Amino acid sequence: MARTRSKRILLRVLWSLGAIVVLLVIGTIVWSQVGVMGAEPGPLAEAEKNPALTIEQTPDGVVLSPADGDSEVGLVFVPGAKVQPEGYISTLQDLAADDGITVVITRPWLNLAFFDPRGLDAFTSAAPGIGTWIVGGHSLGGVRACQLAADADALALFASYCADDLSQSALPVLSLSGSEDGLSTPQKIADARHLLPGSAELIEIDGASHASFGAYGPQAGDGTPTIPDDDVRAQITESVGALAAGLD
């Protein structure tokens, strides 16, 4: 009798734990789909009309490539949490159109890079002709990019910072941040500086906010940008282009 009662109690505990896990999974899935930020129609439409740019939609992301097909360096770009990849097309278009860099903007599982276990090759396979790859990302996407950096030729952080210690790495690193960023604040960027190699180049874009690194609209908790989006885009293009040129 006592053994039967113990089994019943154990079964009840197991059922309860199972129910909690199911609720957590369902809750996470629902949360990941609420408040997802997509591309602003105007900037996206402008990028789609760019004659020097080719945009290809794939199941794993969006591929931006120069229309003339001349590209030797690629960038795998991981979006920030709950931002659709299309929200970065406008911001990154000139890297492909002007600098000849093939850009693969990933489509993370559940719109959250931390839930996406795929390696870098899952995205570089979208452009098999490219031999040199930069991995980068915005916000939490940059944190994920740091985890993939060992398989890349360089790392580019966009309003982000590493949680992994790369300080002993010889990897070329570019860290772009904004003076008005209310999320990846200048102080947070500074506090995580010791995790990057000593040779890392840190550039703060004066007047840029967190959302200035994409074209998906304002973001809760962010600061107010004091610089036009086109100027931020130009500085991003110049800095990442210089990083890519140094890898040749």
C-alpha positions as CSV (number, residue, x, y, z in Angstrom):
1,M,0.0,0.0,0.0
2,A,2.8,2.5,0.9
3,R,4.6,1.6,-2.3
4,T,1.5,2.3,-4.4
5,R,1.0,5.6,-2.7
6,S,4.6,6.6,-3.3
7,K,4.1,5.8,-7.0
8,R,1.0,7.9,-7.2
9,I,2.8,10.8,-5.6
10,L,5.8,10.4,-7.9
11,L,3.4,10.3,-10.9
12,R,1.7,13.5,-9.8
13,V,5.0,15.3,-9.3
14,L,6.2,14.2,-12.8
15,W,2.9,15.3,-14.4
16,S,3.2,18.6,-12.6
17,L,6.7,19.1,-13.8
18,G,5.8,18.1,-17.3
19,A,2.9,20.6,-17.3
20,I,5.2,23.4,-16.1
21,V,7.7,22.6,-18.9
22,V,5.0,22.6,-21.5
23,L,3.6,25.9,-20.3
24,L,7.1,27.4,-20.3
25,V,7.7,26.3,-23.9
26,I,4.3,27.6,-25.0
27,G,4.8,30.9,-23.2
28,T,8.3,31.3,-24.8
29,I,6.9,30.6,-28.3
30,V,4.0,33.1,-27.8
31,W,6.3,35.8,-26.3
32,S,8.8,35.4,-29.2
33,Q,6.0,36.1,-31.7
34,V,4.6,39.2,-29.9
35,G,6.0,42.6,-30.7
36,V,8.2,41.4,-33.5
37,M,9.6,44.4,-35.4
38,G,9.6,44.4,-39.2
39,A,11.1,46.7,-41.8
40,E,9.9,50.2,-42.2
41,P,8.1,50.3,-45.6
42,G,9.8,53.4,-46.9
43,P,13.5,52.5,-46.4
44,L,12.8,48.9,-47.6
45,A,11.1,50.1,-50.8
46,E,14.0,52.3,-51.5
47,A,16.5,49.5,-51.0
48,E,14.5,47.2,-53.3
49,K,14.8,49.8,-56.1
50,N,18.6,50.0,-55.7
51,P,19.8,48.9,-59.2
52,A,23.2,47.9,-57.8
53,L,21.7,45.5,-55.2
54,T,20.3,42.0,-55.5
55,I,18.0,40.8,-52.7
56,E,17.2,37.1,-52.4
57,Q,14.8,35.6,-49.8
58,T,15.8,32.2,-48.5
59,P,14.4,30.0,-45.8
60,D,17.4,30.8,-43.6
61,G,17.5,34.5,-44.2
62,V,18.0,37.3,-46.7
63,V,21.0,37.5,-49.0
64,L,22.1,40.9,-50.3
65,S,24.7,40.8,-53.1
66,P,26.1,43.2,-55.6
67,A,24.1,43.2,-58.8
68,D,27.3,42.6,-60.9
69,G,28.1,39.5,-58.9
70,D,31.6,40.6,-58.0
71,S,32.1,39.7,-54.4
72,E,34.9,38.0,-52.5
73,V,34.0,38.9,-48.8
74,G,30.8,38.0,-47.0
75,L,29.1,39.2,-43.8
76,V,26.8,36.9,-41.8
77,F,24.7,39.3,-39.8
78,V,22.5,38.1,-36.9
79,P,19.5,40.3,-36.1
80,G,18.6,41.6,-32.7
81,A,15.9,39.9,-30.6
82,K,12.5,39.9,-32.3
83,V,13.6,42.0,-35.3
84,Q,12.9,40.5,-38.7
85,P,15.9,40.2,-41.1
86,E,14.1,42.6,-43.5
87,G,14.5,45.3,-40.9
88,Y,18.3,45.5,-41.7
89,I,18.1,45.5,-45.5
90,S,18.1,49.2,-45.9
91,T,20.9,49.8,-43.4
92,L,23.2,47.1,-44.9
93,Q,22.4,47.6,-48.6
94,D,25.4,49.8,-49.4
95,L,27.9,47.1,-48.1
96,A,26.7,45.0,-51.1
97,A,25.9,47.7,-53.6
98,D,29.0,49.9,-53.1
99,D,31.6,47.7,-51.4
100,G,30.8,44.3,-53.0
101,I,30.3,42.5,-49.7
102,T,27.7,39.7,-49.8
103,V,25.5,40.1,-46.7
104,V,23.5,37.1,-45.3
105,I,21.0,38.4,-42.8
106,T,20.0,35.4,-40.8
107,R,16.5,34.4,-39.9
108,P,16.9,33.1,-36.3
109,W,14.6,30.4,-34.9
110,L,11.7,32.0,-33.0
111,N,13.2,35.5,-33.9
112,L,15.7,34.9,-31.1
113,A,19.4,34.1,-31.9
114,F,19.9,32.4,-28.6
115,F,17.4,29.7,-29.6
116,D,19.2,29.1,-32.9
117,P,21.9,26.4,-32.5
118,R,23.0,26.4,-36.2
119,G,26.6,27.0,-36.9
120,L,28.1,29.6,-39.2
121,D,28.2,27.2,-42.2
122,A,24.4,27.1,-42.2
123,F,24.5,30.6,-43.5
124,T,27.7,30.9,-45.4
125,S,26.3,28.1,-47.6
126,A,24.0,30.7,-49.1
127,A,27.0,32.1,-50.9
128,P,29.4,29.2,-51.5
129,G,31.7,31.2,-53.8
130,I,32.7,33.5,-50.9
131,G,36.0,32.5,-49.2
132,T,36.3,35.2,-46.5
133,W,33.6,35.7,-43.9
134,I,32.9,38.3,-41.3
135,V,30.4,37.4,-38.6
136,G,28.4,40.1,-36.9
137,G,25.2,41.1,-35.3
138,H,23.1,43.7,-33.7
139,S,22.3,43.8,-30.0
140,L,21.7,40.2,-28.8
141,G,22.5,39.1,-32.3
142,G,26.0,40.4,-31.7
143,V,26.3,38.3,-28.6
144,R,25.4,35.3,-30.7
145,A,27.9,36.4,-33.3
146,C,30.7,36.3,-30.7
147,Q,29.9,32.6,-30.1
148,L,30.3,31.9,-33.8
149,A,33.4,34.1,-34.2
150,A,35.9,31.1,-34.0
151,D,34.7,30.0,-37.4
152,A,35.0,33.4,-39.1
153,D,37.8,35.6,-40.4
154,A,36.6,38.7,-38.5
155,L,33.9,39.9,-36.1
156,A,31.7,43.0,-36.4
157,L,29.5,44.2,-33.5
158,F,26.7,46.6,-34.1
159,A,25.5,48.2,-30.8
160,S,26.5,45.0,-29.0
161,Y,29.2,43.3,-27.0
162,C,30.5,39.9,-26.2
163,A,29.7,37.6,-23.3
164,D,32.4,35.2,-24.5
165,D,36.1,36.0,-23.7
166,L,37.8,36.7,-27.0
167,S,40.6,38.8,-25.5
168,Q,43.3,36.2,-26.4
169,S,42.1,35.9,-30.0
170,A,44.0,37.3,-33.0
171,L,40.6,37.8,-34.8
172,P,40.1,41.3,-36.3
173,V,37.2,42.9,-34.4
174,L,35.2,46.0,-35.2
175,S,32.7,47.3,-32.5
176,L,30.3,50.0,-33.6
177,S,28.1,51.7,-31.0
178,G,25.9,54.8,-30.6
179,S,26.3,57.7,-28.2
180,E,22.5,57.8,-27.7
181,D,21.9,54.1,-27.3
182,G,19.6,53.4,-24.4
183,L,20.0,49.6,-24.5
184,S,23.6,48.7,-25.4
185,T,24.7,51.9,-23.6
186,P,28.2,53.3,-24.0
187,Q,28.8,52.2,-20.4
188,K,27.8,48.6,-21.2
189,I,30.1,48.6,-24.2
190,A,33.0,50.0,-22.1
191,D,32.4,47.4,-19.3
192,A,32.7,44.5,-21.8
193,R,35.8,45.9,-23.6
194,H,38.1,43.5,-21.7
195,L,36.5,40.6,-23.5
196,L,37.7,41.8,-26.9
197,P,41.2,41.6,-28.3
198,G,43.5,44.5,-27.5
199,S,43.6,45.3,-31.3
200,A,39.8,45.6,-31.6
201,E,38.7,48.9,-33.1
202,L,35.9,50.6,-31.2
203,I,33.9,53.4,-33.0
204,E,31.1,55.3,-31.4
205,I,28.8,57.0,-33.8
206,D,27.9,60.3,-32.4
207,G,24.1,60.8,-32.2
208,A,23.1,57.2,-33.1
209,S,20.6,55.2,-30.9
210,H,20.1,51.5,-30.7
211,A,17.5,51.4,-33.4
212,S,19.7,53.5,-35.7
213,F,21.5,50.3,-36.6
214,G,18.5,49.0,-38.4
215,A,15.4,50.4,-40.2
216,Y,12.6,48.9,-38.1
217,G,11.3,51.9,-36.2
218,P,11.7,53.1,-32.7
219,Q,12.4,50.6,-29.8
220,A,11.2,50.7,-26.2
221,G,13.9,51.8,-23.8
222,D,16.1,53.3,-26.5
223,G,17.5,56.8,-26.6
224,T,16.6,59.5,-29.1
225,P,18.9,59.7,-32.1
226,T,20.3,63.1,-33.1
227,I,21.7,62.0,-36.4
228,P,19.9,61.1,-39.7
229,D,19.6,57.4,-40.5
230,D,21.4,57.9,-43.8
231,D,24.5,59.3,-42.0
232,V,24.5,56.3,-39.7
233,R,24.3,54.0,-42.7
234,A,27.2,55.8,-44.3
235,Q,29.4,55.4,-41.3
236,I,28.5,51.7,-40.9
237,T,29.3,51.1,-44.6
238,E,32.6,52.9,-44.3
239,S,33.7,51.1,-41.2
240,V,32.7,47.6,-42.2
241,G,34.0,48.2,-45.7
242,A,37.4,49.1,-44.2
243,L,37.3,45.9,-42.1
244,A,36.6,43.8,-45.2
245,A,39.3,45.5,-47.2
246,G,41.8,44.7,-44.5
247,L,41.0,41.0,-44.9
248,D,42.0,40.7,-48.6
